[in-house]
Amino acid sequence: MIAADTSTWIAYLEGEPGDDAQLLDKALADRQVVMIPVVLTELLSDPGLPCSVANTLSTVPMVDPEPGYWQRAGALRAKVLSKRRKARLGDALIAQTCVDRGIPLLTRDKDFRAFADAARLKLVL
């Protein structure tokens, strides 16, 4: 199983080339993708997103947060920020979800490297 960040989902949905988009396509075909709630929220925030795509995205199995998630996500973000690295709130929430469940994250966003360094976040590609 893998999860994909918003950057990879957008590239995939827009038909952009890239190893991450190809891997997401294969993982979807093999039913090996889970959806992170924050990623779904970011994707559904696009006012131009076709209803058919929104409906399809909503069928990807969702990963629910574990007890204590919000506290761990805050601590993870603080750890990254203390190293003077970029740590957007949404990215911290995505990273913590993956860390809690041991799910590798497929992304083209290099900001997640700071979370991989600070925690046990596994990055794909």
N, C-alpha and C positions, 0 to 999 in steps of 0.2 A: 504494500500500500504506500501511496505517496499523497501529499497535498501539494497544491500549486498556489503560488502567490498571485496576486492581482495582475502583476506585470506579465506573467506568463499566460494567464487566462486571456488578457487583452490581446497579446500577440497572437495567440491561437485563434481567437474569435475573429480577428482582423486578417487572418491568413498570412501573417508575417512569417518569413523563414526563420529557422533557428532550431538548434538541437532540443531546446526546452519545449518548443511547440510540437515538434515531432514526438518527443517522449510523452507529452501530455496526450496527444492523439492516440498513441499506442496504449497508454495506461487506461484511457477512457474505453477503448475497444475491449480491453481485457478486464474492465470493471475493477480497476486497481487504484481508483482515485477517491479521496474523501474531500469534503468541502469544509473549510474553516469558516465559522460564522462571520468573522470580520471581512473575509474575502468576499463572501456572498453579498454582504452589505455594501461593500465598495463597488462591486460589479453592478448591483441593482440600483446604485445611485446615479448611473448614467441615464439622463432623461431620453437619450436617443436609442437606448437598448430595445430592440424589438421584443414584443411580448413572447414570441415563440422561443427566443433565446433565454429570456428570464425564466420561462417555465421549464426549459431543459436544465438550466443551471440549478433550479430548485429541486430537481430529482436526484442530484448527486448526493450520496449519503453524507449527512452532517456529523461533525465531531462536536460533542457537547463538552463544555468545560468541566473540569474535575473540581471537587471541593477545595477551597483555598486558592483557586486560580487567580483571582484578582490581586491578592496579596503577592503571590509569586511573580505575576506579570509586572507589578510595580517594582518589586525588588530587582527583577532582571533589567528593567529599563534603567533603574537607578545605577546598577552596576555598570551598564554600558555608558551612561552619561558621565559617571565618575572618571571614566577613562578618556573623556573629552571626545567621544565618538558620537555620531549621529544616531538617534534612537527615537524615531517617530512613534507615537502612541499606538497606532494601528499595527506597525511592524512588531512592536513589543508583544501585543496581544496575539498576533499570528505566530510569532516565534514561541511564546509560552505554550500555546496549544500544541504545537508540534513536539516541544520538549516533553510536556506532560505525557503524551501518548507514544512517544518514541517514533513519530512519523517523520520521514525525510521530507524536506521542503524543496520543491522545484521552483526556482526563481531566476529572473535575470537582473534583479535588483541587488547590487553589490552592498547595499547597506546592511543586509542580513549577515554579512561576514562578521560584523561586530557582535551579533548575537551568538553566532557559532563559536566565536572566541570566548565569550563570557559564559556560555552554558553548553549543554550537550546537544545543541541544535545541529542536526545533520542536514547538509545542503546537497542537493543533487545537481551535478554539473558545476 
